[in-house]
Amino acid sequence: MSKKVAVVTGANKGIGFSIVQGLCKAGYAGDIILTARNEKLGQEAVGKLKSEGLNNVLFHRLDICDQTSSEELRKFLEKNYGGLDVLINNAGIAFKAAATEPFGEQAEVTMRTNFWGTLWVSKALLPLLRPNARVVNVSSFVSKRSLDKCSPELQAKFRNPAISEEELCGLMGEFVVAAQKGDHEAKGWPNSAYGTTKIGVTVLSRIQAAVLTQTRAADGILLNACCPGWVRTDMAGPKATKSPEEGAETPVYLAMLPTGAPAPHGQLVWDKAVQEW
Ligand code: NDP
């Protein structure tokens, strides 16, 4: 029951796949659960890693937008491992710049996956965290850029170290309603659905870290948001500057922070360095 276990979401391709590969290559001493919403694509990804001799990888289905799916993964982890040592919330979506869906629809759909999906997985799995666990929420440098484009009032709310999860959820909901009405910019929001969802992921990480500090101070758990960089995947396209393997470096670094490391915690990290929020 005490075997170590790591979970990576959205890992059938892109950065998530490379994170699983990177954890294996970094010598992660436990099982790594590669999750994907599509079972066939997930199993194929596991097969590819096994063909590279990376044998401590298993598949479990997880659609982050389906709370039942998170619940099933929680039960699987409880039954087979009795806890969780590493969680990497990587799954995410972005509409292409040329997408024709109305902005309000893009905002609703992107928020559902990137913010609410990450929150739902966290609600199901964070209670399983064992002492010295590591949690990495894959956000983006776009979250910082979008924060800087918010009105001073919104910036102050998103930078407030005392912001609650409830307040953050309310703000993410307000953005979607404003995007649907078309007055989001008049209300001080940036004109980026993706960027706003990633503000949500970064601020959620700050809140989750603060809660862990309050409730489990002695357990040495570290939770951070990160940016993988601009990475050549289906999301960012072939002109991006980093390979998926390079994009996985910071998430893997945060997941493998050694036992006893006091920091980083509750930070936004990219290129392995803490960024100012
Ligand atoms: P990809 O589009 O290549 O991969 C996204 C992954 O997320 C896929 O496995 C996809 O599954 C999965 N996914 C999407 N929705 C769900 C869902 N509801 N449930 C489970 N899995 C889901 O993107 P990247 O690898 O580039 O992105 C990974 C993360 O990195 C994202 O959070 C992204 O926002 C972030 N990021 C990426 C950057 C880049 O330059 N690429 C820059 C900054 C951040 P499926 O194959 O089924 O669609």
Boltz pocket constraint, residues with backbone or C-beta under 6 A from the ligand:
constraints:
  - pocket:
      binder: B
      contacts: [[A, 9], [A, 10], [A, 11], [A, 12], [A, 13], [A, 14], [A, 15], [A, 16], [A, 35], [A, 36], [A, 37], [A, 38], [A, 41], [A, 62], [A, 63], [A, 64], [A, 65], [A, 89], [A, 90], [A, 91], [A, 92], [A, 93], [A, 94], [A, 113], [A, 117], [A, 138], [A, 139], [A, 140], [A, 141], [A, 226], [A, 227], [A, 228], [A, 229], [A, 230], [A, 231], [A, 232], [A, 233], [A, 234], [A, 235], [A, 236], [A, 240]]
      max_distance: 6.0
